[in-house]
Structures are given as C-alpha cells and as structure tokens.
Amino acid sequence: MEDFNIWWGLLGLLPFVTYIVIMYRGMAMVPGTLLCVILGGIINQHGILGIGTEILNSLQTPLAVVGFIIMLGRGLGMVLLETKVAHTIVYGILHFIGINTKKRAMFGIMIATMFITALLGTMSGGVAIISPIVVPIAAAVGLSRATVGVLFQGVGEEALTLGPFSPPVVTLLTITGLSYSTMVLGAAIPVAVVTIIVTWFMALRIQRQTENSLTYSKDMQAEVFYPDKKQKFAAAVFLVTFIALIVYGISIKAGTGFIVAVMIGLALLVGQIARLSLDYTFELFVKGMAGNLWLFLGILLLGPLIKYVEMAGGFKALTSLAEPLINAGGATATVIVAGFFGAFGISGNVEAEMITLHNMFKDILGTQEISMVAWAITLIVATRVTNFIYPGGNMFAMMGFAELKEIKWMLKNGYVVALAQTILLIVYAILFVQI
C-alpha cells in the first residue's frame, strides 16, 4: 500500500464512472462500453493495438462463456416460439386454472408470466407471448390495465432470477461458483417470494383504485389459439425432458458444459418432434442467437473495461476509501454497502451490472469471508431494485403489453417491492452473511 497513489487510482475510476453516467443517460450498451474501454486504454497508456489485444483476450475469459450461453438460450427460445411449444404451455396453464374471476385471472397471469419468462429467459419475449391471450381475458373479468402491468413486471423480474438458462442466472452462477440448486434455494427464491407476495397485495390494492378508471374495452377479443395434437405432444415431451435434465444436472452438480449441451439438445429434440428439417431448426436457432449478439458483445467489452480500471488501481482506491466503514461494520456492512451501491448507484444491463459490482468488491469478499449465498442475494437485490424504482426498458415494455400509459402505478408497486427487497438484504447481511 505504501507505493500506491490513491489519486492515480481515483483517476483510474474515470472509465467506470463514465460507464455509469452514460448508462443512466440511456446510451446503448455496446458503443457506450467501447468508449469507456478506449478511455481506459488511454489512461493505461495503451494504443489501438493494445486495446484490440485486450478485447481479444476477453474471448478466453468466463465473461465470454456467459455471453455465449445467453445467446444459446435465445436460440432455444426461438425454436420454442416457432413450434408453438411456448404458446401451448401458456394455453395449458390458463386452461388448468380456469380464469373466470378477478383473482383467478390475476393468479393465472402470474403463473403464465413466471413459467414462460423463466423458460425463455427473456421478460419481454415471454410476456409478448402471453399478453395477446391473457389481456382480453383480464378485460372480460374486469381487471384494470394498471393491475395487469404491475403483475407482468412484478413476476417477470423475479422469473429471470429463477430460470436455469436465463441471462441473470447464468451470470450469477459464473460469478459466485454456486450450484444452481444452492443459488435458487438460498438466494433467488427468498427474493422471489417476498417480491411476489408484495406484488399480489399491491395489485389487489391497485385494482380497487383503478377498476373503474383504467378499464379495458369489454369487446376485446382473445387471441384464438388451440394447440393441435402435434403441438401438445411436442410441449409434453419438451417439459418432461427439460425437467428430467434439470434434476439430473442438479444431482451431478453439472457445470456450464452441461448447460450448453442441454440447450442445443432440447432445440434439436423439439425441432424433430415438430417435424422441422434439421437445416431449418438450426436456422431458427442461429437466428435466435443473433438476437442476443449485442448483449454478447457488451459483456465481452466489460472484460477489458474492468481490467483497465484494475490496472490503474481504480477498484483499489475505492476499497481504500470504503475501508473505515468496512472495518467498522465488517462483512455485514460490506454486503449492505454493495447492495445499496448496486441498487441506487449503477444502472444499465442487469448482467453487466452484476459483473461490474462483483469486480468492485471481489477482493473484499475473501478477506471478509462473505458467504457466496449472501453475495448472490446482494447481486439479485442490487439489480432488481434498480428496475423497480427507475423507469426503464422492462417497466415500459410491461406497460406496453398491458396497454397502460400511467407510469405512477408501476412505480407505486416498484417502491414497495424495492423496500421489501432492501429489508430482506439487510436481514441476510445480519443473519447469514458468513454462513
């Protein structure tokens, strides 16, 4: 520490601070991150060749694996959409529940949103499938636009932390090294349970306040979709195989190689059952993967950005400044500070936010002997609170699907959910931080 110049370290934070600012201002992830990488290269006296080398080296890091698996998940989702397997699952859920009352309709919307979003690993993609089916039903039983919008976001956000192939889960497992079962049982489910309970009661309250003012047109027609025998069979085989593989993967504590094999295998299986040609199945798969290419590139560029900040001593300077607080409060303070910093100080893509936050605090985690389960819940709360309290892409997308224009109802639920999640984080920080 004697030779460390904290002022130079703080200058090394400039690319990171710039990244936070431009993400808040809504700049696209890839060009924004690239600009920050270039700034980091300049501070570390790297020319174009050096910057290019760092970007190339990032292909050999776990970040590249995370980005690739996220692309594969989108590819599988495209095959499920084309074969109508996803639609058939939604139909089955709604038919089973029989949504002929307001509360049943609310419950049906929540179950359908949870399952399809977790399965496809995309909130907008999942709700895009169910909204044409459930919104007319919601209109028929008297649910308001605000109620539907709140349910879409409240459940959809948490579904992304539960789906085995969803981008946040893949990122979280890579960062923490936890198994899927340990992460889900110890971190994701507690956050999801708290969020869904709060959202349910907030939705009931919002329904009472808006059922006479934000109503749908009574003559809305539901999207007509009745799966045929082939689609039902494909959906049944997919679900049985999917569940069996997840259980098997948990039992053998499978790594990322298993996830890659499962996603490719399931896509091929569904394609064959739906009688798609092998060429067309792969065409769909690759088309789906291409939809997440921007995310892959953004995550890939985070590698050199983080490395440049570390090389300049940026994170070391930040740790030095936070040292008095950390020493006073120990592991508990570290978890709470990290969670609050992520929730209220960093914006942008969820996966990028997790990676950035982890790299900021990773040196402290070992010295404080912080449990990876507690760290996982820190990263989940940090990234979810951001989406609930700040108007962003997810919130606006759910409003669009619900045909809602008044954002205040989304924020009302979001603030209460954020408070509940923050309290849960503090409880974990106090009781389970070193278990």
FINU-784503 format. One record per residue: y, x, z of N, C-alpha, C, O in turn. Coordinates in steps of 0.001 Angstrom, whole numbers, plus 500000, padded with zeros to 6 digits. Example, Ala and Ser with C-alpha at 12.3 -4.5 7.8 and 13.67 -1.06 7.14 Angstrom:
<kefis>
494310513190507800495500512300507800496700513200507800496681514236508465497750512850507080498940513670507140500030512900507870501138513409508039
</kefis>
This chain:
<kefis>
498784500817500000500000500000500000501270500853500000502339500376499618501153502136500436502325502975500553503001503215499208504228503255499117502184503374498160502733503664496841503075502405496053503557502483494923502825501257496648503050500007495920504511499574496008505062499425497099505119499377494861506503498926494790506513497412494639506194496882493574506882496722495710506817495260495690507790494660494681507540493581494142508916495366494419509884494838493459509337494899492033509564493996491228508615495976491737507958496054490425506856494995490318506637494407489259506175494769491438505149493731491462505730492355491195505148491556490461506888492084491799507545490794491564507973490645490111507916489549489553508403491749489493508723491710488065507459491396487264507517490706486246506320491907487730505046491635487053504651490174487098503809489727486318505262489420488018505002487978488106505751487190487042505483486006486837506698487851486358507544487139485396506737486375484339507068485221484068505691486959483727504909486185482747504270484945483361504174483900482717503835485072484618503198483954485308504215482852485615503944481671485398505380483244486116506446482278486406506898481588485118507133480380485094507014482376484052507393481816482754506360480802482288506708479753481748505087481122482501503990480226482131504135478885482859504003477828482242504404478927484160504553477697484940505720476865484408505607475650484244506837477533484141508048476828483683507812476145482339508148474972482171507235476876481380507080476286480045505987475222480026506025474315479195505006475322480940504003474258481032504644472982481575504342471881481113505530473139482561506250471989483101507141471337482047507319470119482038507694472155481168508588471627480140507826471014478972508431470502478030506497471065479034505683470372478043505330471163476810504891470580475819505504472476476833505143473278475664503632473303475508502910473297476506503144473331474285501709473348474015501080474588474653501707475642474755499829474432475078499170475475475864499010476787475107499309477852475647498541476723473864498217477952473131499464478787472826499502479957473208500490478238472152501674479071471900502383479495473174502921480599473246502388478617474191503035478956475455502347480115476151503006481034476637501017480074476201500270481159476838500408482452476051500524483530476636500395482348474714500541483541473881501886484227474127501944485454474206502955483461474247504272484038474533504258484794475859504852485865475981503573484222476853503501484870478162502643486130478110502924487106478805501590486109477281500767487313477094501617488433476492501537489581476929502424488099475496503298489096474862504293489656475873504547490861475899504859488777476709505789489215477751505087490153478727505651491167479140503834489804479099503065490673479991502771492017479361502803493047480036502485492012478061502246493268477350503473494162477349503367495377477516504638493553477161505890494324477158506136494957478524506489496133478613505949494174479594506163494693480953505212495842481259505584496794481946503974495754480745502983496800480984502993497876479896502107498727479828504020497811479051504233498819478003503058498883477020502638499964476607502546497721476660501506497608475647502130497117474344502909496164474341501789497764473258502263497324471959501374496230471392500505495702472085501597495896470134500816494846469472499328495174469483498494494299469716499002496433469232497593496832469223496963496645470596495840496153470709497686497036471631497167496888472985496959495426473362495957495069473981497912494593472982497791493156473268496598492569472516495831491783473072496448492953471255495304492475470471493991492899471078493030492131471081493935494125471598492708494627472235492373493823473488491209493511473737493399493487474279493157492705475493492646491300475155491764490772475833493203490711474115492735489381473691491279489464473232490472488595473562490944490505472472489576490699472007488631490914473182487523490377473193489056491693474168488216491947475348487953490672476131486937490553476815488874489720476026488716488459476745487520487655476251487003486794476961487084487948475017485901487267474475484631487623475241483633486909475152484663488721475990483487489182476717483526488793478190482725489288478983484445487916478559484606487523479956484030486121480197483767485380479250483838485765481481483384484400481800484313483313481280483874482187481046485596483636481094486528482643480565486100482169479178486192480982478865485633483103478351485196482737477005483982481827477065483849480905476260483091482086478026481904481240478202482321479825478583481789478845478061483280479735479501483792478422479910484334477661478704484003476493478498485167478329477911485743477684476732484701477247475730484819476176475135483672478071475535482618477738474575481812476528475041481495475649474239481480476477476323480710475343476847481520474055476754480969472990476474482824474152476988483689472975476850483663472456475412483646471245475190483659473348474455483572472953473052482233472282472757482178471290472031481156472827473322479842472228473105479796470801473661479207469908473053480419470601474815480449469259475402481135468258474504480704467110474396482205468691473858482901467806472918482015467521471707482050466420471156481229468500471297480309468305470173479252467260470485478964466395469659478670467340471684477689466339472097478330464959472144477730463973471716479549464893472666480244463611472740480439462979471380480335461760471243480723463793470362480907463268469007479625462635468476479673461598467813478486463248468761477199462692468320476918461372469036476423460428468422477232461303470331477023460066471098477918458942470592477525457775470611479112459288470142480024458274469601479536457764468249479515456556468012479147458671467367478721458296466024477479457428466045477353456500465245476562457722466953475301456970467037475432455699467879474472454943468023476630455468468435476923454302469280476127454299470587475992453260471234475609455450470968474903455545472246475873455280473393475540454562474335477075455859473316478074455647474363478462454172474456478578453627475553478661453531473314479024452106473294477904451254473896478161450289474615476678451622473594475529450871474103475448450967475619475102449993476288475766452137476163475753452315477615476820451439478267476556450808479291478013451394477692479085450534478212478651449072478178478834448340479150478076448653477057477589447277476919476577446968478024476634445902478639475652447898478276474627447698479299475219447555480688474783446711481470476216448382480997476856448321482319477537446977482526477346446331483556478332446557481549479079445306481683478152444098481706478382443148482455477102444133480885476142443033480848475395442927482179475115441826482653475080444057482765474338444066484031475195443503485171474712442722485991476473443908485215477350443461486302477743441997486138477875441272487123477929441565484891478323440183484644479730439918485135479914439228486138480727440453484448482109440434484958482803439107484643483511438976483644482578438127485527483157436791485329484153436413486424484628435278486459484474437354487324485522437152488324486428438391488325486096439413487725487564438287489000488504439416489015487892440658489649487987441753489095487268440491490805486711441661491496485523442243490733485339443460490706484730441394490122483620441906489316484141442650488088483591443675487686485194442120487512485794442798486356486348444149486767486167445134486051487019444212487905487532445484488411486395446468488653486483447639488284485332445978489274484176446831489552483534447319488253483151448483488134483424446416487289482840446785486002483666447837485280483116448771484696484993447687485319485878448674484695485700450037485356485670451065484679485583450040486683485429451303487414484103451990487084484065453198486850483024451219487066481710451809486780481653452340485348481174453447485105482147451537484403482132451956482999482993453202482792482589454129482091484182453221483405485064454381483282484430455620483886484468456696483290483850455472485062483213456605485737482079457181484899482015458391484682481191456323484430479998456804483746480325457442482401479860458542482105481117456760481592481395457264480248482284458505480288482068459443479520483281458523481174484145459706481276483357460911481763483510462012481233482511460710482774481684461809483287480701462290482235480430463486482126480171461360481466479169461702480447479791462483479295479248463498478859480934462003478806481570462638477650482441463825478036482738464674477196482854463892479304483692464995479744485116464911479247485832465912479242485535463734478831486909463531478371487389462169478840486746461149478588488521462164479523489060460927480070489591460019478969489260458835478921490404460568478097490962459762477013489869459271476070489884458117475642488919460153475748487828459767474860486946458685475455486515457769474755486679458795476759485841457794477414486509456441477489485899455425477156487765456418477924488488455143478068488787454541476699488894453322476572488921455378475679489133454864474323487952454006473879488125453054473118486751454343474353485560453572474004485528452243474751485238451201474165485826452285476044485626451075476848486805450109476783486621448906476968488018450612476523489189449732476596489143448542475629489501447437476035488714448718474357488669447541473474487666446481473944487760445311473572486713446913474762485693445985475255486146445315476548486012444101476698486693446117477501486980445573478827488357444927478943488528444018479756489346445363478161490693444795478297490714443291477986491308442533478754490090442829476893490066441375476664489328440619477777489690439490478106488302441238478350487603440596479464488514440540480678488556439533481385489246441625480921490209441641482022491253440545481837491653439891482800491692440347480589492671439296480294492101437922480598492788437051481132490831437741480248490193436433480426490077436036481894490195434856482225489846437015482784489666436687484205490985436780484982491025436452486168492066437224484322493379437219484964493832438529485569494763438535486375493205439647485211493680440935485707494973441317484990495159440985483820495862442011485689497130442416485087496979443768484396496016444500484627497945444078483552497954445371482866498059446526483867497433447571483688498850446328484913499028447377485918497718447669486641497392448829486895496974446630486969495692446804487655494723447600486802494068448522487287494634447245485541493716447931484629494117449398484456493260450281484476495410449659484288495883451026484114495588451899485322495164453046485181495812451351486509495546452083487752494056452390487889493681453492488289493215451423487560491762451642487639491311452714486649490496453572486986491839452662485439491474453665484427491758455075484942490896455953484878492988455288485459493314456646485879492641457038487183492104458140487299492665456134488179492092456466489481490647456900489397490240457849490067489866456211488573488445456541488436488236457667487418487417458560487637488973457621486313488789458613485261489055460033485729488326460952485356490094460228486547490413461561487055489244462142487851488917463321487716488624461312488673487524461806489513486230461966488739485401462813489072486053461152487701484846461288486878484760462674486253483669463205486045485920463256485954485952464586485344485484465678486304485118466769485866485491465396487615485024466387488587483552466173488947482990466916489751482931465150488345481533464837488648480597465082487468479436465443487662481094464889486252480244465049485068479733466477484931480533467412484967478441466674484777477868468033484754478372468910483622478349470136483734478831468294482519479295469089481377480796468968481155481307469455480146481516468327482078482951468148481882483675469484482050483221470329482821484789469694481348485508470972481418485889471421482828485698472594483149486427470533483697486756470999485055485537471456485842485619472422486601484400470768485671483190471138486406482661472489485932482311473343486747482605472680484621482142473964484076483029475098484583482535476157484970484337474869484577485276475881485062485073476157486540485061477312486965484914475104487319484756475230488764483472475978489127483482476833490013482381475660488454481110476334488734481191477812488374480646478655489086481861478127487283482012479527486870482861480305487871482541481446488205483930479698488343484841480369489279484175480609490632484240481712491174483539479578491171483021479648492541481624480233492638481242480759493683480854480143491549479468480602491602478550479635492320477392479960492581479049478446492644478227477438493323477277476767492345477527476740491140476195476230492869475326475395492038475990474036491859476867473651492632475557473319490830476146472008490558475963471062491746476900470367492138474765471036492311474492470112493415475349470436494641475874469530495289475491471720494960476298472109496118477759471747495914478415471243496826478268472006494710479670471703494431479928470205494477480909469753495066479037469435493847479237467986493789479131467350495176479986466555495566478083467702495916477872467093497229478918467547498246479377466755499068479289468824498185480195469355499192481665469165498891482478469107499813482027469065497618483452469029497267483835467834496404484725467068496774483174467663495258483608466640494299483424465218494829484324464387494705482270464939495416482006463574495897482960463172497027483488462061496985483208464027498042484181463622499071485545463258498495486142462261498903486047464060497546487346463761496930487262462458496138488166461625496200486164462291495392486000461088494566485920459825495426486524458805495095485176459900496524485013458727497401486364458309497978486714457129497963487118459281498483488436458973499051489349458369497986490042457383498237489344458970496794490217458508495710489852457102495253490730456260495063488573456851495077488129455543494567488372454436495588488758453328495217488151454727496874488421453723497910489908453374497934490277452200497970490757454399497913492203454166497912492622453396496658493413452456496738492090453795495506492436453128494251492003451668494259492728450810493754490841451371494819490344449992494878491322449101495657491707448032495182491716449544496841492620448723497658494034448686497078494721447669497179494464449783496477495770449770495813495751448837494600496732448143494333494630448822493865494506447940492699494550446475493130495166445647492459493897446156494247493943444778494764495381444395495132495833443285494848496078445318495757497470445065496151498359444903494916499178443987494849498191445789493950498982445733492721498666444473491925499551443891491298497403444055491952497024442826491266497774441625491847498262440773491105497860441565493169498582440452493810500060440461493426500682439407493293500618441667493250502049441788492951502380441554491478503521441241491141501392441704490607501694441674489161500910440615488385501088440500487173500053439844489043499186438932488293499955437813487595499418437156486704501197437593487989501992436553487328503088437120486422503817436375485767503191438469486396504282439065485615503800440018484519504440440129483473502690440698484744502198441674483764500848441230483207499891442002483141500807439972482813499551439400482340499305439732480865500233440016480107498048439686480493497665439822479084497728438457478417497775437420479079497728438483477113497652437234476356496265436633476540495262437335476412496203435365476833494924434691477092494047434573475846492837434376475952494655434692474672493875434509473451493379435836472866492985435890471701493398436900473667492871438181473198491377438057472922490647437405473668490945438677471866489534438639471501488858439959471873489352441038471544487745439857472552486998441062472927486386441707471689486020441025470732486284443023471724485634443732470624484159443337470601483461443464471606483708442874469491482323442418469386481416443603469114481482444227468054480569443904470087479592444967469900478296444555470579478234444405471800477281444380469780475950444091470290475009445146469735474734445158468535474505446041470596473649447119470096472357446575469503471786445605470002471911447214468435470626446828467860469505447584468575469755448369469489468275447336468147467129447942468825467153449462468739466799450151469695467572449979467592467612451429467418468620452066468362468358453117468947469776451423468508470802451959469401470384451865470864470656452770471653469719450760471223469231450615472595468170451668472906468151452243473994467295451908471944466240452892472141466834454294472271466423455067473137467795454619471418468434455930471461469148456132472789469077457212473376469840455092473265470555455196474542469577455372475699469827456163476608468452454631475669467460454727476736466837456121476783466706456717477852466453456632475612465850457968475557466854459023476026466507459941476770468094458877475582469123459837475994469293459837477504469311460902478122469420458656478111469657458572479553468498459157480351468702459916481298467288458795479959466101459303480678466022460820480565465795461515481555466211461326479353466148462771479136467283463487479857467075464529480478468476462926479771469652463510480413469446463637481916469673464700482495469015462545482546468809462552483994467699463527484382467825464263485361466613463527483612465495464433483897465934465893483812465554466711484650466733466213482801467192467590482632468165468005483739468141469149484195469005467087484161469935467397485246469170467673486533469457468639487240468198466824486830467375467012488036466625468343487960466576469096488933466047468621486802465317469879486617466250471077486756465906472069487399467413470982486160468373472082486240468807472357487667468958473513488065469011471288488442469385471452489854468240472100490635468462472974491473467021471661490347465863472173491100465624473664490875465170474362491783465924474155489675465701475580489390466992476390489498467009477587489211468082475722489917469391476367490042469776477062488732470130478241488697469688476274487663469920476813486325471362477266486148472277476726486768471550478265485293472870478799485016473466478217483755473042477166483274474457478917483227475183478409482066474318478368480805474546477533479929473331479259480705472447479234479544471710477915479430471487477414478328471333477354480568470644476061480593471568474963480077471144474087479324472834475018480488473801474008480051473961474042478539473996472994477893474057475236477972474195475378476523472992474769475815473139474013474854471800475106476301470575474603475680470473473087475780470054472424474832470857472542476927470769471094477141471696470347476189471289469354475585472932470809476049473885470090475207473474470117473731473568469105473035473029471257473273472577471340471878471312470500471692471176469771470709470391470614472649469135469868472561469337468365472578468704467645471806470211467883473449470474466448473521471120465932472239470800464837471777472013466706471677472653466308470413471610466177469308471631465214468542470707467137469227469642467082468218468713465899468462468322465205467523468360465671469727467460464571470077468057463224469685467391462408469047469302462992470064469965461723469745470100461559468237469891460469467705470444462627467559470575462566466109469281462180465423469280461378464490468172462756465889466871462443465290466443461005465578465918460322464699466667460546466810466286459175467165467115458167466366466618457116465964468375458505466147469253457625465372469036457791463862469720457157463058468093458635463492467721458879462092468864459477461269469047459159460095469624460356461930470627461122461206469963462379460648469046462927461261470419462823459509469875464070458975470310465232459863471318465145460564469549466307459827469871467477460637471237468041460242472024468456461093471498468046458948472791468548458473473955467716459018474962468257459476473794466389458961474868465515459417475058465605460931476184465547461426473940465746461667474027465900463121474854467134463473475735467074464331474567468249462807475314469480463077476755469372462590477661469954463186476963468629461512478327468423461028479156467688462073480306468046462327478563466655462678479240465926463744479481466816464955480551466793465563478467467597465289478535468463466460479673469482466315480464469685467236479734470103465162480775471104464912482150470442464842483136471006465316482216469244464252483487468517464189483995468220465597485188468334465877483070467838466476483451467590467861483925468862468548484926468851469266483208469950468328483593471234468917485002471636468483485784472157469278485307471390467228486621471765466697487743471041467442488861471548467531487445469866467970488463469117468709488910469818469975489994469536470486488091470732470494488456471473471706488753472939471416488783473760472333488970473270470154489269474651469806490562475124470464490656476266470915491557474240470516492841474585471134492648474954472600493287475876473106491755474219473284491503474486474698490785475825474872491077476581475798489836476108473961489120477384473990490109478548473836490045479529474576491015478425472875491991479482472639492937479641473827493294480756474209493334478513474401494226478574475553493590479269476734494223480096477391492323478933477012491596479567478107491368481045477807491473481891478696491055481350476548490828482739476144492079483586476386491980484721476851493252483038476071494501483775476246494884483941477711495688484812478045494315483114478592494594483267480010494070484596480536494617485163481482492984485094479902492386486358480330493390487503480313493647488101481358493968487825479153494954488909479121496226488597479919496850489509480462496615487320479993497792486977480793497573487352482252498412488012482864496444486927482804496131487223484199495976488732484416496419489270485431495343489406483452495150490853483585496481491589483603496656492529484378497416491178482765498720491833482720499480491628484039500146492539484529499369490419484603500029490164485888499410491033486975500122491583487815498074491158486961497381492004487941497748493477487756497985494183488736497797493944486509498121495348486230499511495722486743499726496836487219500447494786486642501812495040487096501979494817488594503064495023489138500902494393489266500967494172490707501569492850491107502007492690492246501601491890490186502214490602490474501522489833491578502171489383492523500216489677491472499481488926492488499465489676493814499458489055494877499458491008493760499503491828494967500823491620495691500855491552496920501914491518494936503228491271495531503270489896496188503820489730497277502685488921495515502648487558496049501865487526497351502273486877498315500731488235497375499901488315498577500667488980499714500577488556500867501412490014499384502189490730500402503229489812501034503440489849502246503874488995500220504889488074500729504270486980501603504868486527502579503052486567501225502385485494501968501604486010503170501068485222503950501538487338503324500692487946504353501033487484505772500114487206506543502315487389506151502625486928507517502074485532507806501527485284508881502221484633506852501722483263507028500201483249507098499614482554507927499566484027506214498104484080506175497552484688507454496557484207507995498199485750507941497756486395509179497897485459510370497073485469511285498954484649510348499186483719511452498206482554511441497722482123512488497922482053510247497066480867510159495660481126509690494816480233509760495378482335509208494040482697508786493557481915507582494343481518506721492248481700507534491625481037506387492146479620506200492326479163505071492387478924507307492891477549507222494227477501506494494437476669505612495135478411506875496450478454506224496328478812504753497051478276503914495400479730504439495221480147503047494816478974502167495369478783501084493858478196502629493369477049501861494472476009501679494655475476500585495197475727502744496255474721502661497388475196501752497876474434500918497806476454501911498876477006501069498472476992499600499262476607498738497232477416499313496744477440497933496702476039497339497105475822496196496209475092498133496137473716497649497499473133497361497694472479496337498453473365498262499807472847498067500494473533496894501213472893496126500270474835496761500895475557495655500375475043494318501144474860493374499064474810494241498490474286493007498944472868492713499241472523491569498994472040493767499347470633493574500805470437493188501125469607492337501692471210493822503123470968493642503850472098492917505035471975492609503145473204492642503819474347492050503353474733490668504052475463489967502177474257490250501633474621488943501324473351488169500773472398488720501677473341486899501366472200486048500697472697484784500642473901484533500189471771483990499557472157482732498100471754482688497659470896483453497362472371481800495947472068481627495168472323482917495378473340483579494269471402483273493534471479484540492712472760484642492744473447485663491977473076483582491125474262483615491964475527483768491609476426484529493066475591483050493961476746483158494549476841484566494715477933485109494859475688485144495420475657486492494416476196487505494778476965488397493153475792487367492108476285488269491947477800488158491886478507489164491882478278486937491680479716486703492854480521487253492664481556487891494053480043487003495251480741487465495309480782488987495571481830489576495065479643489617495121479565491078494062480458491712494321481128492711492875480464491127491796481301491666492163482781491598491940483525492554492714483196490492493081484605490348494237484998491263494350486163491646495077484066491611496162484352492541495636484669493938496179485528494633494581483973494343494119484061495728492754484730495888492251484819497008492147485199494806490762485685494892490601486882495831489564487010496482491605487761495915491497488914496809491520488489498277490922489145499130492210487393498564492306486903499945491032486186500359490662486208501533490349485542499397489164484751499720488113485577500445487517485121501421487887486812499954486874487661500567487279488149501936486468488140502862488528488579502084488981489108503374489020488027504446488811488313505625489286486788504044489337485680504996487981484985505152487834484078505970486999485414504366485639484826504397485689483311504219485068482559504970486438482885503214486593481453502943485373480927502210484918481526501236484845479803502682483699479162502052484034478736500629485118478211500373483100478963499700483338478559498313483374477037498167483999476523497239482717476317499066482793474850499026484212474405499388484778473522498744484781475031500430486164474713500803487119475112499685488102474417499426486828476238499018487686476672497914487555475716496730488534475448496032486350475205496507486145474243495418486956472976495653487577472452494728486951472487496880487713471264497165489212471546497075489994470660496731489613472791497385491018473182497229491442473090495771492501472548495456490602473627494880490932473617493455490919472198492887491745471860492040489981471366493353489923469979492875491176469223493287491829468592492455491512469286494578492687468570495075493959469095494409494830468315494023494063470424494278495255471026493676495507470503492270496648470228491898494435470364491487494597469931490093494692468416489962495378467925489065494027467667490824494082466205490728495405465654491235495966464744490624495912466188492340497186465702492871498280465821491817499111464925491665498271466939491091499269467153490035499282465987489050500348465492488684498098465549488623498015464476487623498398463111488182498800462218487437498270462953489518498599461661490119500079461516490452500600460401490469500759462620490716502160462493491154503167462789490051504323462376490143502741463502489006503653463814487900503232463028486656502065463086486268504148462299486024503804461642484755503367462678483732504101463625483448502193462502483188501665463471482236500771462806481217500733461580481118500049463616480455499225463109479363498194462090479806498061461034479187497448462396480887496420461479481359497007460134481779496476459076481441498103460194482516498719458963483012499226458105481856498993456897481827499913458723480911500452457971479774499337457419478883499459456325478332498251458182478746497127457712477930496501456465478542496193455509477831496312456474479867495709455318480537496630454102480459496158452971480336497933454330480529498880453229480365498770452635478964498829451419478784498609453507477985498478453038476608497245452185476411497308451130475779496121452634476949494880451880476807494946450543477531494335449565477100495698450504478645495838449263479413496971448381478895497177447274479393497713448875477887498864448170477319499952447945478368500598446897478397500143448951479230501127448889480307502326449765479962502149450896479508503541449266480169504752450035479871505488450495481136506289451428481081505222449849482262505939450162483507505175451228484288504114450951484847505715452450484327505006453574484944505008453513486473504205454187487118505897452717487054506017452716488514504724452312489211504452452757490326503929451472488558502675451046489188501664452188489221500905452316490181501652453004488195500775454170488171501191455169489253500348455756489931502499455349489399502999456300490389502774455790491814502508456582492718502878454480492018502616453928493352501202454260493803500991454717494927500252454031492935498866454393493267498733455905493385498074456403494298499351456633492473499239458082492464499734458723493744499106459656494244500842458249494286501394458833495515500460458598496709500271459490497536499887457415496795498977457121497910497695457928497775497187458462498761497169458021496552495973458833496307496250460296496648495432460950497294497404460808496214497759462208496488497839462467497986497398463515498457498399461521498741498488461666500192497089461709500810496818462540501676496206460818500367494839460776500898494084462074500578493377462608501432494235462577499351493561463812498973494106465001499761493346465886500152495404465026499995496010466113500757495515466119502199495237467180502757495404464942502801494862464835504160493425465336504191493031466042505120492634464972503172491245465441503095491196466968503012490364467597503666492083467567502214492127469022502093492429469669503439491799470663503802493379469120504181493744469674505487492563469583506454492304470517507214491848468450506422490669468286507265489612469338506931489039469960507826489360469528505633488395470555505213488855471936505656488049472744506117490143472205505516490677473516505880490493473806507366490294474955507762490560472771508174490419472947509611488947473011510047488576473834510884488120472137509473486750471994509962485706472818509222484752473302509830485879472982507908484779473555507107485157474809506336484394475235505469486301475415506616486806476470505764485912477698505720485910478404504711485156477982506768484327479187506794482842478886506946482059479755507329482465477657506646481038477294506745480346477629505449479143477405505316
</kefis>
